[in-house]
Amino acid sequence: MAAKSKSPKDSPIRTKSLPINTNNAQSKKGSRSSKSTKTIRNFSNEIGANKNVSNPKALKLDNSSKLERIRFIFLSAFIAGLTFVLGLGIGNRTGDSVVDNAINRIISNVPNEIDKSAIERAAIEGALKATGDQWANYFPNSALDIFNNRSANQMTGIGIALSKKKSGALEISQILDDSPASYSLLKVGDQVLEVNGTDVQGASVETALALIRSEIGSAVDISAARGNSKFRVTLKSEKVSLQTVKASQIENSVGYFKISNFATSTYEEMQSALSQLNTDSGVIIDLRNNPGGLIQSAVNVARLFVKSGVITSYKLADEEKVYSVSNSKPILVPLVIIVNRNTSSAAEMFAAAMQDRNRGVVIGERTYGKGSVQDFVELKDGSKLEITVALYLTPSGRSIDGVGVTPDLVVKESDLTIKALQILGGLAELSTKK
């Protein structure tokens, strides 16, 4: 097969790639002690100094279709409003709620045939939207495979992850290496407008992903926007399995670890990678364009570098959930965490925890600012609701939701590698003098 060239996603870091043997899951023993608040802050500050309607009939039919669509949207919104305001469930046991009555009247009176389940889904999604929760999602039974696979990092598609911005726009938050998307014009930050001709603007992430997922080898047509430019790409769907950690040796004794997202396998991958590298002079963890993932996975990775203490917590009603770690033999070499504006959710919490605990120096740019907790509610038909229930707090008690993590040292993309190595070198020297 002819070699394909990739479009760069991050600034180049010249390293010698190292294949990870996940059968070897022994973490490397730690060396040296973690640095104090004063040492890390002072040193990082010191470094910082330096789209024809020529046919009338077609036009008439098109207008008729638009009217039907508008009427459907209006009816769906009406039902959604009833659901939210009255707080009544769809299809309850007695079947005599106002919402049920409205749906049955609509179905029995409209001239065209309407799928009741489609109206019910529109009502549920409308109710979630009315709450103002931008992270709320509805997983009907037909989309539960997306729910089940997104955490396991196995999927069929083109290799992209999506996130919904506060404006309602769907953006590409991650492009998997060696995936169909990685060899295309698509980039992280591009806005997805249509999937196979279906407008997804304002749709939920799961709705868009359900349209993208298809049989292996089938074409997926994506219409996207970047700034004021719009473009279209057609890719073939493949089965994608994601390796979440890629490791390389930088210089003789510095390990570089790129974590693409936090999934069920990330902790074991990280352990294996650490055991194969010389990290005596320090570790660089790159979280750029990491959309987050499983908070427990992020906590597990943090445990590799922290002896004991709180990593994150949140309060739900009268209950407080605390994620703490304990490790009698943590890796205590100097640590640098690289972040950018697309670092989100669990990845942000990891960076904030290392920062609050004075365990590492965070460099790059301010992160996205998603510090909310989502929980899942199963409905009686097996479908699920994902709703925001709380806000995560860092070890020091601060919330990063809507704010993000401010790096200890703001560094432009082109200078990240050299700055990271400078910081590690300086911290290693200070440690030697103690």
C-alpha positions as CSV (number, residue, x, y, z in Angstrom):
1,M,0.0,0.0,0.0
2,A,1.3,3.4,-0.9
3,A,2.3,5.5,2.0
4,K,-0.2,8.3,3.0
5,S,0.8,11.6,4.4
6,K,-0.9,13.0,7.4
7,S,-1.8,16.6,8.1
8,P,-0.1,17.6,11.3
9,K,-2.4,18.0,14.3
10,D,0.1,19.2,16.9
11,S,3.5,20.8,16.8
12,P,6.2,18.3,15.8
13,I,8.1,16.6,18.6
14,R,10.9,14.7,17.1
15,T,11.2,11.4,19.0
16,K,12.0,7.8,18.5
17,S,8.6,6.0,18.5
18,L,8.3,3.2,20.9
19,P,5.7,0.4,20.4
20,I,3.9,-0.3,23.7
21,N,3.8,-3.9,24.9
22,T,0.6,-4.0,26.9
23,N,1.4,-7.4,28.3
24,N,4.0,-5.8,30.4
25,A,2.1,-3.8,32.9
26,Q,4.7,-3.1,35.5
27,S,5.3,0.5,36.2
28,K,8.7,1.8,36.5
29,K,10.0,2.5,40.0
30,G,10.0,6.1,41.0
31,S,13.0,8.1,41.6
32,R,13.7,11.4,43.3
33,S,11.1,13.3,45.2
34,S,8.3,15.6,44.0
35,K,9.0,19.3,44.1
36,S,7.6,21.8,46.6
37,T,5.2,24.5,45.6
38,K,7.9,27.2,45.8
39,T,10.4,25.2,43.7
40,I,8.0,24.4,40.9
41,R,6.3,27.8,40.7
42,N,9.6,29.8,41.0
43,F,11.3,27.7,38.4
44,S,8.4,27.8,35.9
45,N,8.2,31.6,36.3
46,E,11.9,31.9,35.7
47,I,11.6,30.0,32.5
48,G,8.7,32.2,31.5
49,A,10.9,35.2,31.7
50,N,12.8,34.3,28.7
51,K,-25.0,24.8,-0.8
52,N,-32.1,24.6,-9.1
53,V,-34.9,25.5,-8.4
54,S,-35.5,26.1,-12.2
55,N,-38.4,23.7,-12.2
56,P,-41.6,25.3,-10.7
57,K,-43.0,21.9,-9.8
58,A,-39.9,21.0,-7.9
59,L,-40.1,24.4,-6.1
60,K,-43.7,23.7,-5.2
61,L,-42.9,20.3,-3.8
62,D,-39.9,21.7,-2.0
63,N,-42.0,24.4,-0.3
64,S,-44.6,21.8,0.6
65,S,-41.9,19.7,2.2
66,K,-40.6,22.7,4.1
67,L,-44.1,23.5,5.4
68,E,-44.5,19.9,6.6
69,R,-41.1,20.0,8.3
70,I,-41.9,23.3,10.0
71,R,-45.2,21.9,11.2
72,F,-43.5,18.8,12.5
73,I,-40.8,20.8,14.3
74,F,-43.5,23.1,15.8
75,L,-45.5,20.1,17.1
76,S,-42.4,18.5,18.5
77,A,-41.4,21.7,20.3
78,F,-44.9,22.0,21.7
79,I,-44.7,18.4,23.1
80,A,-41.2,19.1,24.4
81,G,-42.5,22.2,26.2
82,L,-45.3,20.2,27.8
83,T,-42.8,17.6,28.9
84,F,-40.5,20.1,30.5
85,V,-43.0,22.4,32.1
86,L,-45.3,19.8,33.5
87,G,-42.6,17.4,34.4
88,L,-44.6,14.4,33.0
89,G,-43.1,11.3,31.5
90,I,-43.9,10.0,28.0
91,G,-45.9,6.8,27.9
92,N,-46.4,6.3,31.6
93,R,-48.3,3.3,32.9
94,T,-51.7,4.8,32.9
95,G,-51.2,6.5,29.4
96,D,-53.4,9.4,30.4
97,S,-50.9,12.2,30.9
98,V,-51.3,15.5,29.1
99,V,-48.3,14.7,27.0
100,D,-49.6,11.3,26.0
101,N,-53.0,12.9,25.2
102,A,-51.3,15.5,23.0
103,I,-49.2,12.9,21.1
104,N,-52.2,10.7,20.5
105,R,-54.3,13.6,19.3
106,I,-51.6,14.7,16.9
107,I,-51.1,11.2,15.5
108,S,-54.9,10.7,15.0
109,N,-55.5,14.1,13.4
110,V,-52.6,14.9,11.1
111,P,-53.2,13.8,7.4
112,N,-49.9,12.1,7.0
113,E,-48.6,9.1,8.9
114,I,-46.3,9.9,11.8
115,D,-44.0,7.6,13.7
116,K,-44.9,7.9,17.4
117,S,-41.4,7.0,18.5
118,A,-39.9,9.8,16.5
119,I,-42.2,12.3,18.3
120,E,-41.4,10.8,21.6
121,R,-37.7,11.1,20.9
122,A,-38.2,14.8,19.8
123,A,-40.0,15.5,23.0
124,I,-37.3,14.0,25.2
125,E,-34.5,15.8,23.3
126,G,-36.5,19.0,23.4
127,A,-37.0,18.6,27.2
128,L,-33.2,18.1,27.7
129,K,-32.5,21.2,25.5
130,A,-34.9,23.3,27.6
131,T,-32.9,22.5,30.7
132,G,-30.0,24.5,29.3
133,D,-27.7,21.5,30.0
134,Q,-25.3,21.6,27.0
135,W,-23.9,18.2,27.9
136,A,-27.2,16.4,28.2
137,N,-27.8,13.5,25.8
138,Y,-30.5,10.9,25.0
139,F,-29.4,7.4,24.0
140,P,-32.4,5.6,22.4
141,N,-32.0,1.8,22.1
142,S,-30.8,2.2,18.5
143,A,-27.9,4.3,19.6
144,L,-26.8,2.4,22.8
145,D,-23.9,0.8,20.9
146,I,-22.4,4.3,20.7
147,F,-22.8,4.7,24.4
148,N,-21.3,1.3,25.1
149,N,-18.3,1.7,22.7
150,R,-17.2,5.2,23.3
151,S,-15.6,4.4,26.6
152,A,-14.1,1.1,25.4
153,N,-12.6,3.0,22.4
154,Q,-13.8,0.5,19.8
155,M,-16.0,1.9,17.0
156,T,-16.9,1.8,13.3
157,G,-16.6,5.1,11.6
158,I,-14.0,7.5,10.3
159,G,-12.0,8.2,13.4
160,I,-13.3,11.4,14.9
161,A,-14.7,12.5,18.2
162,L,-17.2,15.3,18.5
163,S,-18.1,17.8,21.2
164,K,-20.9,20.3,21.4
165,K,-19.9,23.9,22.0
166,K,-22.0,26.4,24.0
167,S,-23.2,27.9,20.7
168,G,-24.7,24.4,19.8
169,A,-22.2,23.8,17.1
170,L,-20.7,20.3,16.7
171,E,-16.9,20.4,16.5
172,I,-14.3,17.8,15.9
173,S,-12.5,17.4,19.3
174,Q,-10.2,14.6,18.3
175,I,-8.9,12.8,15.2
176,L,-7.6,9.3,15.8
177,D,-4.2,8.4,14.3
178,D,-4.2,6.1,11.3
179,S,-7.9,6.6,10.9
180,P,-9.7,7.6,7.6
181,A,-10.1,11.1,9.0
182,S,-6.4,11.5,9.8
183,Y,-5.6,11.3,6.1
184,S,-8.3,13.8,5.1
185,L,-8.7,17.6,5.2
186,L,-10.4,17.4,8.5
187,K,-8.8,19.1,11.5
188,V,-9.5,19.4,15.2
189,G,-11.8,22.4,15.7
190,D,-13.7,22.0,12.4
191,Q,-17.4,22.4,12.7
192,V,-19.5,19.5,11.3
193,L,-22.5,20.9,9.3
194,E,-23.9,17.8,7.5
195,V,-23.5,14.1,7.5
196,N,-24.5,12.2,4.4
197,G,-26.7,15.2,3.4
198,T,-28.4,15.4,6.8
199,D,-28.1,18.8,8.6
200,V,-26.7,18.1,12.1
201,Q,-26.4,21.7,13.2
202,G,-28.0,21.8,16.7
203,A,-28.2,18.0,16.9
204,S,-26.8,16.0,19.8
205,V,-23.4,14.5,19.6
206,E,-24.9,11.0,19.7
207,T,-27.3,11.8,16.8
208,A,-24.4,12.9,14.7
209,L,-22.3,9.9,15.6
210,A,-25.1,7.6,14.8
211,L,-25.2,9.1,11.3
212,I,-21.5,8.7,10.9
213,R,-21.3,5.1,12.0
214,S,-22.0,2.7,9.1
215,E,-21.0,-0.6,7.6
216,I,-17.3,-1.1,7.0
217,G,-16.4,0.2,3.5
218,S,-19.4,2.4,3.1
219,A,-19.0,6.1,2.2
220,V,-19.5,8.8,4.8
221,D,-20.0,12.3,3.4
222,I,-19.1,15.1,5.7
223,S,-19.8,18.8,5.2
224,A,-17.7,21.0,7.4
225,A,-16.6,24.5,8.1
226,R,-13.4,26.1,9.2
227,G,-13.7,29.8,9.9
228,N,-15.5,31.3,6.9
229,S,-14.6,28.4,4.6
230,K,-16.9,25.4,3.9
231,F,-15.7,22.2,2.4
232,R,-16.8,18.6,1.9
233,V,-14.9,15.3,2.3
234,T,-16.0,11.7,1.5
235,L,-14.4,8.9,3.6
236,K,-14.8,5.2,3.9
237,S,-15.9,3.7,7.2
238,E,-13.5,1.4,9.0
239,K,-13.4,-0.4,12.3
240,V,-11.3,1.8,14.6
241,S,-9.6,0.6,17.7
242,L,-7.8,3.4,19.6
243,Q,-4.5,3.1,21.4
244,T,-4.8,5.9,23.9
245,V,-1.1,6.2,24.9
246,K,1.8,6.7,22.5
247,A,5.2,6.8,24.1
248,S,8.6,8.0,22.9
249,Q,12.1,8.4,24.3
250,I,13.2,12.0,24.3
251,E,16.9,12.4,24.8
252,N,18.4,9.7,27.0
253,S,16.4,9.9,30.1
254,V,13.1,11.8,29.4
255,G,9.9,10.0,28.5
256,Y,7.2,11.6,26.3
257,F,3.6,10.3,26.6
258,K,0.8,11.4,24.4
259,I,-2.6,10.5,25.9
260,S,-5.3,10.9,23.3
261,N,-8.2,10.3,25.8
262,F,-8.9,8.5,29.1
263,A,-10.5,5.2,28.4
264,T,-10.7,1.8,30.2
265,S,-7.3,0.8,28.9
266,T,-5.3,4.0,29.5
267,Y,-3.9,3.1,32.9
268,E,-2.6,-0.3,31.7
269,E,-1.1,1.3,28.6
270,M,0.6,4.0,30.6
271,Q,2.0,1.4,33.1
272,S,3.5,-0.6,30.2
273,A,4.9,2.4,28.5
274,L,6.6,3.7,31.6
275,S,8.2,0.3,32.2
276,Q,9.9,0.5,28.8
277,L,11.3,4.0,28.9
278,N,14.1,5.6,30.8
279,T,12.5,8.5,32.7
280,D,15.2,9.2,35.2
281,S,15.3,12.9,34.2
282,G,11.6,13.4,33.9
283,V,8.2,12.7,32.2
284,I,6.3,14.8,29.6
285,I,2.5,14.1,29.4
286,D,0.9,15.6,26.4
287,L,-2.8,16.2,26.8
288,R,-3.4,18.5,23.8
289,N,-6.7,17.9,22.0
290,N,-7.6,15.3,24.7
291,P,-11.4,15.5,25.0
292,G,-11.4,13.8,28.4
293,G,-13.2,10.4,28.9
294,L,-13.5,8.4,32.1
295,I,-12.7,10.4,35.2
296,Q,-11.7,7.2,37.0
297,S,-9.2,6.4,34.3
298,A,-7.6,9.9,34.7
299,V,-7.5,9.3,38.5
300,N,-5.8,5.9,37.9
301,V,-3.1,7.5,35.8
302,A,-2.6,10.3,38.4
303,R,-2.0,7.5,41.0
304,L,1.2,6.6,39.1
305,F,2.7,9.9,40.0
306,V,1.1,10.8,43.4
307,K,1.8,9.0,46.7
308,S,-1.5,9.9,48.3
309,G,-4.3,12.4,48.5
310,V,-7.4,13.8,46.7
311,I,-7.3,14.1,42.9
312,T,-10.8,15.5,42.4
313,S,-14.2,15.5,44.1
314,Y,-17.8,16.7,43.7
315,K,-20.9,17.2,45.8
316,L,-24.3,15.7,44.9
317,A,-27.1,16.7,47.2
318,D,-25.9,15.7,50.6
319,E,-23.3,13.2,49.3
320,E,-19.7,14.0,48.5
321,K,-17.8,11.9,46.1
322,V,-14.0,12.0,46.5
323,Y,-11.5,10.4,44.2
324,S,-8.3,9.8,46.2
325,V,-5.2,7.8,45.4
326,S,-2.6,5.9,47.4
327,N,0.6,4.5,46.1
328,S,3.5,3.4,48.2
329,K,5.9,3.6,45.3
330,P,4.9,6.4,43.0
331,I,7.0,7.7,40.1
332,L,8.4,10.9,41.5
333,V,10.6,12.2,38.7
334,P,10.0,15.8,37.5
335,L,6.7,16.1,35.5
336,V,5.5,18.5,32.8
337,I,1.9,18.4,31.5
338,I,1.2,20.0,28.1
339,V,-2.3,21.4,27.5
340,N,-4.2,23.5,24.9
341,R,-7.6,25.0,24.3
342,N,-9.0,21.6,23.3
343,T,-7.9,19.9,26.5
344,S,-11.2,19.1,28.2
345,S,-13.1,17.3,30.9
346,A,-11.2,14.5,32.6
347,A,-7.9,15.7,30.9
348,E,-8.4,19.1,32.5
349,M,-9.0,17.5,35.9
350,F,-5.8,15.6,35.6
351,A,-3.8,18.7,34.8
352,A,-5.5,20.7,37.6
353,A,-4.7,18.0,40.1
354,M,-1.1,17.8,39.2
355,Q,-1.0,21.6,39.4
356,D,-2.8,21.9,42.7
357,R,-0.7,19.2,44.3
358,N,2.5,20.8,43.1
359,R,3.3,17.6,41.4
360,G,4.0,19.0,37.9
361,V,4.3,22.1,35.8
362,V,1.4,22.7,33.4
363,I,2.4,24.5,30.2
364,G,0.7,25.5,26.9
365,E,-2.5,27.5,26.8
366,R,-5.7,27.8,28.9
367,T,-7.9,24.6,28.6
368,Y,-11.5,24.3,27.5
369,G,-13.3,24.5,30.8
370,K,-15.6,21.5,31.1
371,G,-15.7,20.6,34.7
372,S,-19.1,19.1,35.0
373,V,-20.2,15.7,36.2
374,Q,-22.7,13.7,34.0
375,D,-24.7,10.8,35.3
376,F,-26.9,8.2,33.5
377,V,-30.6,7.5,34.1
378,E,-32.0,4.4,32.5
379,L,-35.6,4.7,31.2
380,K,-38.1,1.8,31.3
381,D,-37.5,0.8,27.7
382,G,-33.8,0.5,28.3
383,S,-32.8,3.8,26.7
384,K,-30.7,6.2,28.7
385,L,-30.5,9.9,29.6
386,E,-27.1,11.5,30.3
387,I,-27.5,14.7,32.4
388,T,-25.3,17.0,34.4
389,V,-25.6,16.5,38.1
390,A,-22.6,18.3,39.7
391,L,-19.3,20.2,39.1
392,Y,-15.9,18.7,39.7
393,L,-13.6,20.4,42.2
394,T,-9.8,20.3,42.1
395,P,-7.8,19.3,45.2
396,S,-7.7,22.9,46.3
397,G,-11.5,23.2,46.0
398,R,-11.7,25.3,42.8
399,S,-14.1,24.7,39.9
400,I,-12.8,24.8,36.4
401,D,-16.2,24.7,34.7
402,G,-16.5,27.6,32.2
403,V,-13.0,28.8,33.3
404,G,-10.5,26.1,32.3
405,V,-7.1,25.5,33.7
406,T,-4.6,28.3,33.4
407,P,-1.1,26.9,32.7
408,D,1.8,27.7,35.0
409,L,3.6,28.9,32.0
410,V,1.9,30.1,28.8
411,V,3.9,28.7,25.9
412,K,3.3,29.0,22.1
413,E,2.9,25.8,20.1
414,S,6.3,26.0,18.4
415,D,8.2,26.4,21.7
416,L,6.5,23.6,23.7
417,T,9.2,21.0,23.4
418,I,12.2,23.1,24.3
419,K,10.4,24.7,27.2
420,A,9.3,21.3,28.6
421,L,12.9,20.1,28.4
422,Q,14.2,23.2,30.0
423,I,11.8,22.9,32.9
424,L,12.6,19.2,33.4
425,G,16.3,20.0,33.3
426,G,16.1,22.7,35.8
427,L,13.9,20.7,38.2
428,A,16.3,17.7,38.0
429,E,19.2,19.9,38.8
430,L,17.5,21.5,41.8
431,S,16.6,18.0,43.0
432,T,20.2,16.9,42.8
433,K,21.4,19.8,44.9
434,K,19.0,18.9,47.7
